Amino acid sequence: MNNGTATLKHTFTTDGAHAITAVYSGATGFKESTSSSSTVNLSGGGNPGGNPGGTGSLGTGSLGS
């Protein structure tokens, strides 16, 4: 977490649609929160070694309050 923004880098191991949901467990004085699901669609483009995975980005969003 940096200036209210969380970042997660993840390498996907399969092509296709991947649903991603952010979950904050809460802390003293802060409520727990769960974002709505966002989907990123990936296509590996024929990576060597037969691994079709790839990386993607959802950009920025907000968990709400």
ZIKAHU-V426457 format. One line per field, one symbol per residue. ss: DSSP state (H for helix, E for strand, C for the rest). phi: phi as a letter, one per 20 degrees, with the letter a starting at -180 (. if undefined). burial: 1 if it has 16 or more other C-alpha atoms within 10 Angstrom, else 0. A space follows every 50 residues. Layout:
# ZIKAHU-V426457
ss: ???
phi: ???
burial: ???
This chain:
# ZIKAHU-V426457
ss: CECCECCCCCCECCCEEEEECCEECCECCECCEECCCEEEEECCCCCHHH CCCECCCCCCCCCCC
phi: .blnddccdbdedcfoececcecdfnbgncffbcfffddddccfmmfgnn eefacbcemdabenc
burial: 00000000000100100000010000000000000000000101000000 011110000000000
